[in-house]
Amino acid sequence: MTKEYMDGLEAFVDKLTLAAVLEMLERICHKKAENLRTHWKDETSAKLWDKAARQIEQIDIDV
């Protein structure tokens, strides 16, 4: 990971809150899973993205 990406992500978190960024990541994971199922017929990879979404959803942010 480059410093540029880290700085950009930090600015994003500062602007939106960590909870909002995690919620967006969860949604992105679900969309990637849906895309893999629909367009690529790749259930194995889709399940991994769904699992990642569920794991992100379980994170409890108090910051």
PLY file of the C-alpha trace (Angstrom):
ply
format ascii 1.0
element vertex 63
property float x
property float y
property float z
element edge 62
property int vertex1
property int vertex2
end_header
0.00 0.00 0.00
1.41 3.34 -0.96
1.46 6.45 1.19
-0.76 8.17 -1.36
-3.49 5.56 -0.92
-3.14 5.62 2.85
-3.44 9.41 2.93
-6.45 9.29 0.64
-8.20 6.67 2.74
-7.45 8.58 5.94
-8.94 11.74 4.42
-12.01 9.76 3.38
-12.46 8.38 6.91
-11.97 11.85 8.38
-14.63 13.28 6.08
-17.22 10.51 6.38
-16.44 8.62 9.64
-15.05 5.13 9.92
-18.52 3.65 10.37
-19.70 5.14 7.07
-16.65 3.86 5.21
-17.14 0.36 6.63
-20.81 0.43 5.64
-19.82 1.36 2.10
-17.24 -1.43 2.01
-19.90 -3.89 3.14
-22.20 -2.80 0.32
-19.37 -3.01 -2.21
-18.64 -6.58 -1.10
-22.29 -7.56 -1.55
-22.37 -5.94 -5.00
-19.20 -7.76 -6.04
-20.75 -11.03 -4.92
-23.91 -10.31 -6.88
-21.88 -9.42 -9.97
-19.84 -12.62 -9.73
-23.03 -14.70 -9.48
-24.89 -12.90 -12.22
-22.23 -12.29 -14.83
-19.51 -14.83 -14.14
-21.46 -17.72 -12.58
-18.70 -17.87 -9.95
-20.45 -18.97 -6.78
-17.20 -19.80 -4.97
-15.80 -16.27 -5.25
-19.24 -14.77 -4.60
-19.46 -16.62 -1.30
-16.08 -15.20 -0.27
-17.25 -11.65 -0.98
-20.48 -12.29 0.94
-18.42 -13.62 3.84
-16.27 -10.48 3.80
-19.43 -8.35 3.84
-20.78 -10.24 6.85
-17.48 -9.88 8.68
-17.41 -6.13 8.06
-21.02 -5.91 9.23
-20.03 -7.48 12.57
-17.45 -4.78 13.33
-18.69 -2.56 16.16
-17.28 0.95 15.79
-17.19 3.26 18.80
-14.95 5.92 17.26
0 1
1 2
2 3
3 4
4 5
5 6
6 7
7 8
8 9
9 10
10 11
11 12
12 13
13 14
14 15
15 16
16 17
17 18
18 19
19 20
20 21
21 22
22 23
23 24
24 25
25 26
26 27
27 28
28 29
29 30
30 31
31 32
32 33
33 34
34 35
35 36
36 37
37 38
38 39
39 40
40 41
41 42
42 43
43 44
44 45
45 46
46 47
47 48
48 49
49 50
50 51
51 52
52 53
53 54
54 55
55 56
56 57
57 58
58 59
59 60
60 61
61 62
